[in-house]
Structure formats: C-alpha cells, structure tokens
Amino acid sequence: MSTRSHPNPDLTVGDDHRPRWNSAPHRRHGFHNLHQLTRYAQSYRASQVLDLRLAADLAIAQRDDVRRLTGLPWFSAMAITEGNRLLYECYAPDFAPDQPHSIMSISKMSTNLIIGRLWEDGKLALDEPIGQILPWIGAGYRDASLQDVLNMNVHNGYDEDYSNPDTTAFLHEAASGMRLPTGPEPSNRDFIAAIGLASGAQDTVNHSDSYLYKSANTDVLAFVAEARGGRPMGHWLADLADAAGVEGALHVATDRTGFPLLNGGICLTARDLCRYGAVIARKGLGVDGQPFGSADFITRTQGSGIAMAPPRQHLRYSNQTNTNGIWLGHGGYGGQYLLANPDTGRVACFLSVLDDEAGYSAAYYPPIIAMLAEICAGRD
C-alpha cells in the first residue's frame, strides 16, 4: 500500500519567494514560534539563573517614545535590566513573558564574545587571512582578514537585500533548515565554502564608504571558532547559556549536521535576551564572575569599526556589533534591537515583527535605537 505525504507547509516557499513562516501574513506567528518551526534546532539551559527582581523605574514607562513604540501594531515585547533589577517590561497581548522570540541577527553578538575569548587566549590573530584558518574556504573569503570579516568589511558574491526575492541570503536559508531546498540540501559549511568573489571583482576589498552587511560572515566566524577553539560550537553555546544565566532555554536553529546558526538562529524570551546582553554589559563576564568573552576585546570593539550606512551613519559596525563608542548593540531582521551599556550596566531589548512584504525598513530602527540608548545611559 502506498503512503502519501506533502511538503512541510511552514517551510515551503510560496509565490513571494519566502517560506510561509516568513511570509507577511504568517511572519508574526513565525517569529513567535521559530524555535518550533525551524527544521533543526538545539536548546540549552543554564545551571545557575540570573535573578531578575522587578524594581520598576516609573520614569521609563512615562516616556513618550516608550508609549508610542510599545503601542505599535508590530510590537511584541520590551524589557530593561540593570544588574539584578528588572526596571521595565511590557508585552503585546499575544506575547507572553515566558515565550521565546526570534532575535534574528542579534544572534551575531555571540561571536564577539567567542572570537574575543579566543583572541585574548592567543589562539588567533585579527590580521590572519581566513584561508589560513579554514583551508576549505572559497574565493569569497579566502584572502579576507579575520578583522574584516568581523567588521562586515568584505566584498564578495553574497548578497543580502531582503527586498530582492532572489537574494543569496534566502538561498542560505535552504542550507540552514529555514526553508525547503529545491534540490539536494547543502550543509551550511558547503554553502559557505561555495561563496565566490563578486562579479567582476579581483579581490574582497570593500571600496564603498560603509560596511557591507553579510550574514554569511558570522557563519565564517563560527567555523573559525571551531577550528581554533578545538571544540564544537554547541559547547560554546552551552557555556553562553551558563554565562548569561538564562531562565528559559537558549534555542538555536542549526543545519542538518547540527551546526548552530549564529548569524540569526537564536530565540530567547525578552528577559533572557537582556540576560544575554548583560554578558556584553559586564564586558564578557558570566554570572559566576568567570570570563566568557574578553573585556579587552569589547573595549577594542567600542573604539574601532567601519561606518554604517544611512540612516545609521552615526554608528560603526565593529566586531559583530553596532557601537557609538560607548554602548554596543545589534538589530534583527523583522524589527528587533538589543543594546548594552557597559558604563551603566543597563541592557534594553525591543522585540517586534514588521508585517510588510520585505519584513524590513531601515527607517524603522533609528527611533528604537535612540530610545534604548537614552534609557541605557540613565536618561529616563
């Protein structure tokens, strides 16, 4: 007797060239449940949980920008912490405090901590060419320095234009369990290895006036960490969950081989996202006081980087973070932002899900960033 089957509807690519979980009508459900929808995933729990006790700062709730931005139809959650104090939190009616949310590219900040630790331990040099660390890498990264990959300062054949339904970033999804492939399913490593030079280019030098954002860079860094760290990336993530002291689980999407997707695969609750950001605010220290990242590398991150493109030209992209020289942060596709201020110890996150076709608007982020930066500076 024959059996029947049908393609997984959440991962099937529709007429808009997106899998259903990321199509405009379903994106909010997708971002609120991606830890269950992605084809492959791992999760990590912490041995010790960072206590967060409500100590409401009423001035935060009374801010006009807080009321306006948390009132948007795309809003999911916002939380502010300082040490063990939960200064503010707010949730949309369809999103709960214990519910994980996709943080998309905020996941990239984990590589600042991991690469920073390896750098401080002398296991890599920032001027090393990637091909010296990863002999299997293709022409798109072979001659690029580790520092340029960290700073999104590499020109190659990988494209990340979310308004383009045929962007390379969407093809990357098929190698990372985020959509069904049209043919044989490549591993993330095979996909990364096949990235070549940009059309007509002779090298990977960035001749533009600002950074060149490519999520593939982060996966290159993860492979570098495995090669030089001498242990699987999953071990780093288990340590990260412990360092942050997450209360729930740190969920991360993987490819079919189990390789974690650090370019955008992490899902966390709003409170746990603040716990994650607090590792940056503590300059790499875990909740047990032991270093997970590197304080020297974070200081270096604050003082360097490549200019970002308008409307964020006042910021720099440095070592897988955005920075103004004081705070460090990162945005996520679809409407998220995390900001950590080492000077004040404050961490703030804003989670939302844009429901336009592209799922992205450059103009959407600056007011959110400005609000979070002021609050984390102590200007309530």
ZAVO-758554 format. One record per residue (C-alpha): residue number from 1; x, y, z. Coordinates in nm, 3 decimals, m for minus. Example, Ala and Ser with C-alpha at 12.3 -4.5 7.8 and 13.67 -1.06 7.14 Angstrom:
<lumlo i="1" c1="1.230" c2="m0.450" c3="0.780"/>
<lumlo i="2" c1="1.367" c2="m0.106" c3="0.714"/>
% end
This chain:
<lumlo i="1" c1="0.000" c2="0.000" c3="0.000"/>
<lumlo i="2" c1="0.139" c2="0.341" c3="m0.096"/>
<lumlo i="3" c1="0.157" c2="0.628" c3="0.150"/>
<lumlo i="4" c1="0.103" c2="0.994" c3="0.079"/>
<lumlo i="5" c1="0.290" c2="1.299" c3="0.204"/>
<lumlo i="6" c1="0.309" c2="1.670" c3="0.138"/>
<lumlo i="7" c1="0.581" c2="1.934" c3="0.180"/>
<lumlo i="8" c1="0.608" c2="2.090" c3="0.526"/>
<lumlo i="9" c1="0.379" c2="2.396" c3="0.491"/>
<lumlo i="10" c1="0.577" c2="2.617" c3="0.732"/>
<lumlo i="11" c1="0.897" c2="2.569" c3="0.531"/>
<lumlo i="12" c1="0.754" c2="2.560" c3="0.179"/>
<lumlo i="13" c1="0.845" c2="2.862" c3="m0.034"/>
<lumlo i="14" c1="0.545" c2="3.050" c3="m0.170"/>
<lumlo i="15" c1="0.486" c2="3.288" c3="m0.459"/>
<lumlo i="16" c1="0.660" c2="3.565" c3="m0.262"/>
<lumlo i="17" c1="0.981" c2="3.353" c3="m0.263"/>
<lumlo i="18" c1="0.965" c2="3.321" c3="0.117"/>
<lumlo i="19" c1="0.884" c2="3.022" c3="0.337"/>
<lumlo i="20" c1="0.542" c2="3.052" c3="0.496"/>
<lumlo i="21" c1="0.678" c2="3.130" c3="0.845"/>
<lumlo i="22" c1="0.844" c2="3.442" c3="0.696"/>
<lumlo i="23" c1="0.565" c2="3.548" c3="0.460"/>
<lumlo i="24" c1="0.390" c2="3.871" c3="0.556"/>
<lumlo i="25" c1="0.059" c2="3.711" c3="0.671"/>
<lumlo i="26" c1="0.238" c2="3.449" c3="0.886"/>
<lumlo i="27" c1="0.556" c2="3.630" c3="0.997"/>
<lumlo i="28" c1="0.434" c2="3.728" c3="1.342"/>
<lumlo i="29" c1="0.340" c2="3.369" c3="1.422"/>
<lumlo i="30" c1="0.671" c2="3.261" c3="1.267"/>
<lumlo i="31" c1="0.887" c2="3.489" c3="1.480"/>
<lumlo i="32" c1="0.695" c2="3.399" c3="1.796"/>
<lumlo i="33" c1="0.737" c2="3.026" c3="1.730"/>
<lumlo i="34" c1="1.052" c2="2.989" c3="1.520"/>
<lumlo i="35" c1="1.218" c2="2.769" c3="1.781"/>
<lumlo i="36" c1="0.948" c2="2.512" c3="1.697"/>
<lumlo i="37" c1="0.914" c2="2.580" c3="1.323"/>
<lumlo i="38" c1="1.273" c2="2.566" c3="1.202"/>
<lumlo i="39" c1="1.368" c2="2.226" c3="1.063"/>
<lumlo i="40" c1="1.656" c2="2.163" c3="1.301"/>
<lumlo i="41" c1="1.721" c2="2.317" c3="1.643"/>
<lumlo i="42" c1="1.911" c2="2.275" c3="1.968"/>
<lumlo i="43" c1="1.839" c2="2.422" c3="2.310"/>
<lumlo i="44" c1="2.050" c2="2.494" c3="2.616"/>
<lumlo i="45" c1="1.956" c2="2.557" c3="2.979"/>
<lumlo i="46" c1="2.170" c2="2.735" c3="3.238"/>
<lumlo i="47" c1="2.287" c2="2.571" c3="3.560"/>
<lumlo i="48" c1="2.252" c2="2.900" c3="3.752"/>
<lumlo i="49" c1="1.982" c2="3.155" c3="3.666"/>
<lumlo i="50" c1="2.050" c2="3.529" c3="3.692"/>
<lumlo i="51" c1="1.795" c2="3.666" c3="3.938"/>
<lumlo i="52" c1="1.579" c2="3.944" c3="3.797"/>
<lumlo i="53" c1="1.360" c2="4.119" c3="4.053"/>
<lumlo i="54" c1="1.105" c2="4.378" c3="3.950"/>
<lumlo i="55" c1="1.223" c2="4.722" c3="4.058"/>
<lumlo i="56" c1="1.014" c2="4.939" c3="3.829"/>
<lumlo i="57" c1="1.157" c2="5.271" c3="3.713"/>
<lumlo i="58" c1="0.833" c2="5.460" c3="3.655"/>
<lumlo i="59" c1="1.008" c2="5.728" c3="3.451"/>
<lumlo i="60" c1="1.072" c2="5.473" c3="3.175"/>
<lumlo i="61" c1="0.703" c2="5.388" c3="3.138"/>
<lumlo i="62" c1="0.615" c2="5.758" c3="3.130"/>
<lumlo i="63" c1="0.841" c2="5.838" c3="2.834"/>
<lumlo i="64" c1="0.652" c2="5.945" c3="2.521"/>
<lumlo i="65" c1="0.871" c2="5.731" c3="2.294"/>
<lumlo i="66" c1="0.817" c2="5.422" c3="2.511"/>
<lumlo i="67" c1="0.439" c2="5.467" c3="2.500"/>
<lumlo i="68" c1="0.445" c2="5.532" c3="2.125"/>
<lumlo i="69" c1="0.674" c2="5.246" c3="2.021"/>
<lumlo i="70" c1="0.520" c2="4.985" c3="2.251"/>
<lumlo i="71" c1="0.182" c2="5.086" c3="2.109"/>
<lumlo i="72" c1="0.273" c2="4.999" c3="1.751"/>
<lumlo i="73" c1="0.081" c2="4.707" c3="1.597"/>
<lumlo i="74" c1="0.411" c2="4.526" c3="1.530"/>
<lumlo i="75" c1="0.528" c2="4.537" c3="1.893"/>
<lumlo i="76" c1="0.595" c2="4.211" c3="2.080"/>
<lumlo i="77" c1="0.798" c2="4.292" c3="2.393"/>
<lumlo i="78" c1="1.036" c2="4.536" c3="2.558"/>
<lumlo i="79" c1="1.250" c2="4.486" c3="2.869"/>
<lumlo i="80" c1="1.512" c2="4.690" c3="3.056"/>
<lumlo i="81" c1="1.751" c2="4.548" c3="3.317"/>
<lumlo i="82" c1="2.033" c2="4.674" c3="3.534"/>
<lumlo i="83" c1="2.219" c2="4.405" c3="3.722"/>
<lumlo i="84" c1="1.953" c2="4.206" c3="3.908"/>
<lumlo i="85" c1="1.690" c2="4.478" c3="3.866"/>
<lumlo i="86" c1="1.413" c2="4.447" c3="3.610"/>
<lumlo i="87" c1="1.343" c2="4.816" c3="3.553"/>
<lumlo i="88" c1="1.070" c2="4.781" c3="3.292"/>
<lumlo i="89" c1="0.890" c2="4.525" c3="3.083"/>
<lumlo i="90" c1="0.593" c2="4.537" c3="2.851"/>
<lumlo i="91" c1="0.429" c2="4.274" c3="2.632"/>
<lumlo i="92" c1="0.180" c2="4.265" c3="2.348"/>
<lumlo i="93" c1="m0.149" c2="4.084" c3="2.420"/>
<lumlo i="94" c1="m0.044" c2="3.789" c3="2.201"/>
<lumlo i="95" c1="0.306" c2="3.751" c3="2.350"/>
<lumlo i="96" c1="0.393" c2="3.624" c3="2.698"/>
<lumlo i="97" c1="0.695" c2="3.685" c3="2.925"/>
<lumlo i="98" c1="0.795" c2="3.316" c3="2.905"/>
<lumlo i="99" c1="0.760" c2="3.295" c3="2.526"/>
<lumlo i="100" c1="1.077" c2="3.279" c3="2.310"/>
<lumlo i="101" c1="1.104" c2="3.526" c3="2.021"/>
<lumlo i="102" c1="1.337" c2="3.506" c3="1.725"/>
<lumlo i="103" c1="1.617" c2="3.759" c3="1.774"/>
<lumlo i="104" c1="1.748" c2="3.711" c3="1.419"/>
<lumlo i="105" c1="2.082" c2="3.896" c3="1.372"/>
<lumlo i="106" c1="2.114" c2="3.991" c3="1.738"/>
<lumlo i="107" c1="2.249" c2="3.635" c3="1.746"/>
<lumlo i="108" c1="2.566" c2="3.773" c3="1.583"/>
<lumlo i="109" c1="2.675" c2="3.938" c3="1.908"/>
<lumlo i="110" c1="2.758" c2="3.593" c3="2.044"/>
<lumlo i="111" c1="3.053" c2="3.577" c3="1.804"/>
<lumlo i="112" c1="3.200" c2="3.894" c3="1.955"/>
<lumlo i="113" c1="3.223" c2="3.709" c3="2.284"/>
<lumlo i="114" c1="3.353" c2="3.383" c3="2.135"/>
<lumlo i="115" c1="3.611" c2="3.532" c3="1.899"/>
<lumlo i="116" c1="3.714" c2="3.778" c3="2.171"/>
<lumlo i="117" c1="3.786" c2="3.494" c3="2.410"/>
<lumlo i="118" c1="3.996" c2="3.310" c3="2.151"/>
<lumlo i="119" c1="4.181" c2="3.632" c3="2.065"/>
<lumlo i="120" c1="4.263" c2="3.702" c3="2.431"/>
<lumlo i="121" c1="4.380" c2="3.342" c3="2.471"/>
<lumlo i="122" c1="4.619" c2="3.389" c3="2.178"/>
<lumlo i="123" c1="4.452" c2="3.130" c3="1.958"/>
<lumlo i="124" c1="4.403" c2="3.362" c3="1.662"/>
<lumlo i="125" c1="4.525" c2="3.694" c3="1.523"/>
<lumlo i="126" c1="4.291" c2="3.953" c3="1.377"/>
<lumlo i="127" c1="4.509" c2="4.011" c3="1.071"/>
<lumlo i="128" c1="4.511" c2="3.643" c3="0.970"/>
<lumlo i="129" c1="4.357" c2="3.562" c3="0.631"/>
<lumlo i="130" c1="4.056" c2="3.334" c3="0.663"/>
<lumlo i="131" c1="4.207" c2="3.084" c3="0.421"/>
<lumlo i="132" c1="4.492" c2="3.028" c3="0.664"/>
<lumlo i="133" c1="4.243" c2="2.923" c3="0.931"/>
<lumlo i="134" c1="3.991" c2="2.747" c3="0.705"/>
<lumlo i="135" c1="4.176" c2="2.583" c3="0.413"/>
<lumlo i="136" c1="3.845" c2="2.470" c3="0.261"/>
<lumlo i="137" c1="3.701" c2="2.823" c3="0.225"/>
<lumlo i="138" c1="3.628" c2="2.960" c3="m0.122"/>
<lumlo i="139" c1="3.749" c2="3.273" c3="m0.300"/>
<lumlo i="140" c1="3.479" c2="3.491" c3="m0.139"/>
<lumlo i="141" c1="3.660" c2="3.474" c3="0.195"/>
<lumlo i="142" c1="4.000" c2="3.310" c3="0.138"/>
<lumlo i="143" c1="4.209" c2="3.629" c3="0.135"/>
<lumlo i="144" c1="3.990" c2="3.840" c3="0.364"/>
<lumlo i="145" c1="4.132" c2="3.910" c3="0.709"/>
<lumlo i="146" c1="3.956" c2="3.793" c3="1.021"/>
<lumlo i="147" c1="3.917" c2="4.159" c3="1.125"/>
<lumlo i="148" c1="3.743" c2="4.249" c3="0.801"/>
<lumlo i="149" c1="3.502" c2="3.958" c3="0.840"/>
<lumlo i="150" c1="3.427" c2="4.070" c3="1.196"/>
<lumlo i="151" c1="3.359" c2="4.426" c3="1.076"/>
<lumlo i="152" c1="3.140" c2="4.337" c3="0.775"/>
<lumlo i="153" c1="3.411" c2="4.483" c3="0.556"/>
<lumlo i="154" c1="3.425" c2="4.212" c3="0.288"/>
<lumlo i="155" c1="3.315" c2="4.247" c3="m0.076"/>
<lumlo i="156" c1="3.211" c2="3.914" c3="m0.229"/>
<lumlo i="157" c1="2.935" c2="3.733" c3="m0.411"/>
<lumlo i="158" c1="2.699" c2="3.705" c3="m0.112"/>
<lumlo i="159" c1="2.402" c2="3.943" c3="m0.133"/>
<lumlo i="160" c1="2.164" c2="4.035" c3="0.150"/>
<lumlo i="161" c1="1.887" c2="4.252" c3="0.009"/>
<lumlo i="162" c1="1.561" c2="4.145" c3="0.170"/>
<lumlo i="163" c1="1.358" c2="4.336" c3="m0.088"/>
<lumlo i="164" c1="1.506" c2="4.104" c3="m0.353"/>
<lumlo i="165" c1="1.322" c2="3.768" c3="m0.350"/>
<lumlo i="166" c1="1.626" c2="3.603" c3="m0.511"/>
<lumlo i="167" c1="1.883" c2="3.735" c3="m0.263"/>
<lumlo i="168" c1="2.164" c2="3.498" c3="m0.165"/>
<lumlo i="169" c1="2.052" c2="3.530" c3="0.197"/>
<lumlo i="170" c1="1.730" c2="3.344" c3="0.113"/>
<lumlo i="171" c1="1.926" c2="3.071" c3="m0.067"/>
<lumlo i="172" c1="2.131" c2="3.046" c3="0.252"/>
<lumlo i="173" c1="1.811" c2="2.952" c3="0.436"/>
<lumlo i="174" c1="1.793" c2="2.623" c3="0.249"/>
<lumlo i="175" c1="2.134" c2="2.529" c3="0.391"/>
<lumlo i="176" c1="2.027" c2="2.612" c3="0.745"/>
<lumlo i="177" c1="1.687" c2="2.448" c3="0.784"/>
<lumlo i="178" c1="1.483" c2="2.766" c3="0.743"/>
<lumlo i="179" c1="1.319" c2="2.662" c3="0.414"/>
<lumlo i="180" c1="1.291" c2="2.352" c3="0.198"/>
<lumlo i="181" c1="1.563" c2="2.321" c3="m0.069"/>
<lumlo i="182" c1="1.471" c2="2.293" c3="m0.436"/>
<lumlo i="183" c1="1.731" c2="2.019" c3="m0.487"/>
<lumlo i="184" c1="1.985" c2="1.840" c3="m0.268"/>
<lumlo i="185" c1="2.016" c2="2.006" c3="0.071"/>
<lumlo i="186" c1="2.364" c2="2.152" c3="0.126"/>
<lumlo i="187" c1="2.523" c2="2.180" c3="0.468"/>
<lumlo i="188" c1="2.598" c2="2.529" c3="0.595"/>
<lumlo i="189" c1="2.969" c2="2.460" c3="0.552"/>
<lumlo i="190" c1="2.922" c2="2.357" c3="0.187"/>
<lumlo i="191" c1="2.717" c2="2.669" c3="0.122"/>
<lumlo i="192" c1="2.975" c2="2.899" c3="0.284"/>
<lumlo i="193" c1="3.263" c2="2.727" c3="0.104"/>
<lumlo i="194" c1="3.096" c2="2.792" c3="m0.233"/>
<lumlo i="195" c1="3.072" c2="3.172" c3="m0.191"/>
<lumlo i="196" c1="3.294" c2="3.332" c3="m0.453"/>
<lumlo i="197" c1="3.412" c2="3.677" c3="m0.549"/>
<lumlo i="198" c1="3.165" c2="3.942" c3="m0.656"/>
<lumlo i="199" c1="3.103" c2="3.959" c3="m1.027"/>
<lumlo i="200" c1="3.395" c2="4.135" c3="m1.196"/>
<lumlo i="201" c1="3.596" c2="4.170" c3="m0.872"/>
<lumlo i="202" c1="3.956" c2="4.054" c3="m0.836"/>
<lumlo i="203" c1="3.960" c2="4.056" c3="m0.454"/>
<lumlo i="204" c1="3.741" c2="4.106" c3="m0.147"/>
<lumlo i="205" c1="3.840" c2="4.468" c3="m0.076"/>
<lumlo i="206" c1="3.548" c2="4.692" c3="0.020"/>
<lumlo i="207" c1="3.574" c2="5.011" c3="m0.190"/>
<lumlo i="208" c1="3.249" c2="5.160" c3="m0.059"/>
<lumlo i="209" c1="3.213" c2="5.428" c3="0.209"/>
<lumlo i="210" c1="3.047" c2="5.198" c3="0.463"/>
<lumlo i="211" c1="3.015" c2="4.841" c3="0.577"/>
<lumlo i="212" c1="2.881" c2="4.559" c3="0.358"/>
<lumlo i="213" c1="2.637" c2="4.359" c3="0.564"/>
<lumlo i="214" c1="2.657" c2="3.984" c3="0.501"/>
<lumlo i="215" c1="2.517" c2="3.724" c3="0.741"/>
<lumlo i="216" c1="2.749" c2="3.463" c3="0.591"/>
<lumlo i="217" c1="3.037" c2="3.646" c3="0.764"/>
<lumlo i="218" c1="2.907" c2="3.532" c3="1.100"/>
<lumlo i="219" c1="2.897" c2="3.169" c3="0.996"/>
<lumlo i="220" c1="3.257" c2="3.202" c3="0.876"/>
<lumlo i="221" c1="3.346" c2="3.326" c3="1.225"/>
<lumlo i="222" c1="3.170" c2="3.030" c3="1.383"/>
<lumlo i="223" c1="3.374" c2="2.790" c3="1.170"/>
<lumlo i="224" c1="3.688" c2="2.984" c3="1.267"/>
<lumlo i="225" c1="3.595" c2="2.942" c3="1.634"/>
<lumlo i="226" c1="3.554" c2="2.569" c3="1.592"/>
<lumlo i="227" c1="3.884" c2="2.539" c3="1.406"/>
<lumlo i="228" c1="4.088" c2="2.741" c3="1.655"/>
<lumlo i="229" c1="3.890" c2="2.665" c3="1.970"/>
<lumlo i="230" c1="3.923" c2="2.291" c3="1.922"/>
<lumlo i="231" c1="3.568" c2="2.207" c3="2.028"/>
<lumlo i="232" c1="3.219" c2="2.203" c3="1.875"/>
<lumlo i="233" c1="3.023" c2="2.526" c3="1.853"/>
<lumlo i="234" c1="2.750" c2="2.369" c3="2.064"/>
<lumlo i="235" c1="2.991" c2="2.365" c3="2.360"/>
<lumlo i="236" c1="3.031" c2="2.742" c3="2.327"/>
<lumlo i="237" c1="2.654" c2="2.786" c3="2.329"/>
<lumlo i="238" c1="2.616" c2="2.571" c3="2.640"/>
<lumlo i="239" c1="2.874" c2="2.797" c3="2.806"/>
<lumlo i="240" c1="2.693" c2="3.108" c3="2.678"/>
<lumlo i="241" c1="2.365" c2="2.993" c3="2.834"/>
<lumlo i="242" c1="2.552" c2="2.947" c3="3.163"/>
<lumlo i="243" c1="2.734" c2="3.281" c3="3.132"/>
<lumlo i="244" c1="2.405" c2="3.464" c3="3.073"/>
<lumlo i="245" c1="2.216" c2="3.268" c3="3.339"/>
<lumlo i="246" c1="1.909" c2="3.227" c3="3.118"/>
<lumlo i="247" c1="1.589" c2="3.129" c3="3.294"/>
<lumlo i="248" c1="1.428" c2="2.956" c3="2.998"/>
<lumlo i="249" c1="1.613" c2="2.787" c3="2.714"/>
<lumlo i="250" c1="1.855" c2="2.936" c3="2.468"/>
<lumlo i="251" c1="1.716" c2="2.793" c3="2.144"/>
<lumlo i="252" c1="1.925" c2="2.798" c3="1.826"/>
<lumlo i="253" c1="1.849" c2="2.679" c3="1.474"/>
<lumlo i="254" c1="2.105" c2="2.452" c3="1.307"/>
<lumlo i="255" c1="2.173" c2="2.296" c3="0.973"/>
<lumlo i="256" c1="2.119" c2="1.924" c3="0.914"/>
<lumlo i="257" c1="2.463" c2="1.843" c3="1.057"/>
<lumlo i="258" c1="2.378" c2="2.020" c3="1.385"/>
<lumlo i="259" c1="2.596" c2="2.324" c3="1.322"/>
<lumlo i="260" c1="2.438" c2="2.623" c3="1.505"/>
<lumlo i="261" c1="2.320" c2="2.921" c3="1.302"/>
<lumlo i="262" c1="2.482" c2="3.213" c3="1.486"/>
<lumlo i="263" c1="2.404" c2="3.459" c3="1.209"/>
<lumlo i="264" c1="2.038" c2="3.469" c3="1.310"/>
<lumlo i="265" c1="1.913" c2="3.146" c3="1.462"/>
<lumlo i="266" c1="1.880" c2="3.222" c3="1.836"/>
<lumlo i="267" c1="1.540" c2="3.252" c3="2.006"/>
<lumlo i="268" c1="1.504" c2="3.390" c3="2.362"/>
<lumlo i="269" c1="1.244" c2="3.544" c3="2.590"/>
<lumlo i="270" c1="1.271" c2="3.921" c3="2.639"/>
<lumlo i="271" c1="1.413" c2="3.878" c3="2.988"/>
<lumlo i="272" c1="1.664" c2="3.619" c3="2.870"/>
<lumlo i="273" c1="1.761" c2="3.844" c3="2.581"/>
<lumlo i="274" c1="1.852" c2="4.107" c3="2.842"/>
<lumlo i="275" c1="2.047" c2="3.841" c3="3.034"/>
<lumlo i="276" c1="2.234" c2="3.762" c3="2.710"/>
<lumlo i="277" c1="2.306" c2="4.132" c3="2.654"/>
<lumlo i="278" c1="2.424" c2="4.167" c3="3.013"/>
<lumlo i="279" c1="2.725" c2="3.947" c3="2.933"/>
<lumlo i="280" c1="2.831" c2="4.228" c3="2.698"/>
<lumlo i="281" c1="2.746" c2="4.493" c3="2.959"/>
<lumlo i="282" c1="2.968" c2="4.306" c3="3.207"/>
<lumlo i="283" c1="3.241" c2="4.307" c3="2.938"/>
<lumlo i="284" c1="3.237" c2="3.933" c3="2.891"/>
<lumlo i="285" c1="3.189" c2="3.814" c3="3.248"/>
<lumlo i="286" c1="2.944" c2="3.535" c3="3.319"/>
<lumlo i="287" c1="2.704" c2="3.530" c3="3.612"/>
<lumlo i="288" c1="2.965" c2="3.331" c3="3.805"/>
<lumlo i="289" c1="3.223" c2="3.606" c3="3.757"/>
<lumlo i="290" c1="3.429" c2="3.395" c3="3.517"/>
<lumlo i="291" c1="3.518" c2="3.535" c3="3.172"/>
<lumlo i="292" c1="3.323" c2="3.403" c3="2.875"/>
<lumlo i="293" c1="3.418" c2="3.684" c3="2.637"/>
<lumlo i="294" c1="3.705" c2="3.932" c3="2.662"/>
<lumlo i="295" c1="3.691" c2="4.272" c3="2.832"/>
<lumlo i="296" c1="3.990" c2="4.391" c3="2.626"/>
<lumlo i="297" c1="3.822" c2="4.282" c3="2.304"/>
<lumlo i="298" c1="3.499" c2="4.462" c3="2.398"/>
<lumlo i="299" c1="3.697" c2="4.778" c3="2.475"/>
<lumlo i="300" c1="3.866" c2="4.740" c3="2.137"/>
<lumlo i="301" c1="3.522" c2="4.695" c3="1.982"/>
<lumlo i="302" c1="3.398" c2="5.023" c3="2.132"/>
<lumlo i="303" c1="3.691" c2="5.214" c3="1.981"/>
<lumlo i="304" c1="3.701" c2="5.076" c3="1.628"/>
<lumlo i="305" c1="3.484" c2="4.963" c3="1.338"/>
<lumlo i="306" c1="3.350" c2="5.061" c3="0.996"/>
<lumlo i="307" c1="3.094" c2="5.333" c3="0.931"/>
<lumlo i="308" c1="2.739" c2="5.202" c3="0.894"/>
<lumlo i="309" c1="2.512" c2="5.307" c3="0.611"/>
<lumlo i="310" c1="2.239" c2="5.573" c3="0.641"/>
<lumlo i="311" c1="2.023" c2="5.617" c3="0.842"/>
<lumlo i="312" c1="2.271" c2="5.469" c3="1.096"/>
<lumlo i="313" c1="2.578" c2="5.653" c3="0.965"/>
<lumlo i="314" c1="2.648" c2="5.791" c3="1.313"/>
<lumlo i="315" c1="2.724" c2="5.436" c3="1.430"/>
<lumlo i="316" c1="3.005" c2="5.193" c3="1.347"/>
<lumlo i="317" c1="2.990" c2="4.823" c3="1.279"/>
<lumlo i="318" c1="3.261" c2="4.673" c3="1.496"/>
<lumlo i="319" c1="3.334" c2="4.309" c3="1.573"/>
<lumlo i="320" c1="2.978" c2="4.189" c3="1.509"/>
<lumlo i="321" c1="2.815" c2="4.475" c3="1.699"/>
<lumlo i="322" c1="2.687" c2="4.827" c3="1.635"/>
<lumlo i="323" c1="2.852" c2="5.088" c3="1.856"/>
<lumlo i="324" c1="2.866" c2="5.462" c3="1.917"/>
<lumlo i="325" c1="3.186" c2="5.422" c3="2.118"/>
<lumlo i="326" c1="3.002" c2="5.364" c3="2.445"/>
<lumlo i="327" c1="2.718" c2="5.114" c3="2.407"/>
<lumlo i="328" c1="2.715" c2="4.800" c3="2.195"/>
<lumlo i="329" c1="2.409" c2="4.662" c3="2.023"/>
<lumlo i="330" c1="2.265" c2="4.488" c3="1.721"/>
<lumlo i="331" c1="1.944" c2="4.477" c3="1.524"/>
<lumlo i="332" c1="1.750" c2="4.183" c3="1.390"/>
<lumlo i="333" c1="1.565" c2="4.141" c3="1.062"/>
<lumlo i="334" c1="1.196" c2="4.197" c3="1.112"/>
<lumlo i="335" c1="1.212" c2="4.453" c3="1.394"/>
<lumlo i="336" c1="1.434" c2="4.366" c3="1.693"/>
<lumlo i="337" c1="1.712" c2="4.555" c3="1.871"/>
<lumlo i="338" c1="1.933" c2="4.483" c3="2.174"/>
<lumlo i="339" c1="2.154" c2="4.746" c3="2.338"/>
<lumlo i="340" c1="2.403" c2="4.705" c3="2.625"/>
<lumlo i="341" c1="2.582" c2="4.989" c3="2.803"/>
<lumlo i="342" c1="2.894" c2="4.876" c3="2.997"/>
<lumlo i="343" c1="2.920" c2="5.216" c3="3.168"/>
<lumlo i="344" c1="2.581" c2="5.192" c3="3.340"/>
<lumlo i="345" c1="2.528" c2="4.816" c3="3.329"/>
<lumlo i="346" c1="2.189" c2="4.870" c3="3.170"/>
<lumlo i="347" c1="2.057" c2="4.643" c3="2.895"/>
<lumlo i="348" c1="1.748" c2="4.705" c3="2.683"/>
<lumlo i="349" c1="1.569" c2="4.498" c3="2.422"/>
<lumlo i="350" c1="1.284" c2="4.572" c3="2.186"/>
<lumlo i="351" c1="1.111" c2="4.290" c3="2.001"/>
<lumlo i="352" c1="0.864" c2="4.339" c3="1.718"/>
<lumlo i="353" c1="0.762" c2="4.186" c3="1.385"/>
<lumlo i="354" c1="0.714" c2="4.401" c3="1.076"/>
<lumlo i="355" c1="0.443" c2="4.264" c3="0.851"/>
<lumlo i="356" c1="0.524" c2="4.433" c3="0.520"/>
<lumlo i="357" c1="0.629" c2="4.203" c3="0.237"/>
<lumlo i="358" c1="1.005" c2="4.261" c3="0.280"/>
<lumlo i="359" c1="0.994" c2="4.241" c3="0.660"/>
<lumlo i="360" c1="1.247" c2="4.521" c3="0.680"/>
<lumlo i="361" c1="1.252" c2="4.901" c3="0.692"/>
<lumlo i="362" c1="1.578" c2="5.088" c3="0.754"/>
<lumlo i="363" c1="1.385" c2="5.388" c3="0.885"/>
<lumlo i="364" c1="1.209" c2="5.178" c3="1.150"/>
<lumlo i="365" c1="1.515" c2="5.123" c3="1.368"/>
<lumlo i="366" c1="1.664" c2="5.470" c3="1.448"/>
<lumlo i="367" c1="1.383" c2="5.581" c3="1.686"/>
<lumlo i="368" c1="1.406" c2="5.247" c3="1.868"/>
<lumlo i="369" c1="1.784" c2="5.271" c3="1.895"/>
<lumlo i="370" c1="1.766" c2="5.632" c3="2.021"/>
<lumlo i="371" c1="1.510" c2="5.536" c3="2.285"/>
<lumlo i="372" c1="1.706" c2="5.235" c3="2.410"/>
<lumlo i="373" c1="2.035" c2="5.430" c3="2.410"/>
<lumlo i="374" c1="1.890" c2="5.712" c3="2.621"/>
<lumlo i="375" c1="1.736" c2="5.472" c3="2.871"/>
<lumlo i="376" c1="2.054" c2="5.267" c3="2.899"/>
<lumlo i="377" c1="2.256" c2="5.585" c3="2.954"/>
<lumlo i="378" c1="2.034" c2="5.653" c3="3.257"/>
<lumlo i="379" c1="1.841" c2="5.937" c3="3.091"/>
<lumlo i="380" c1="1.493" c2="5.816" c3="3.182"/>
% end
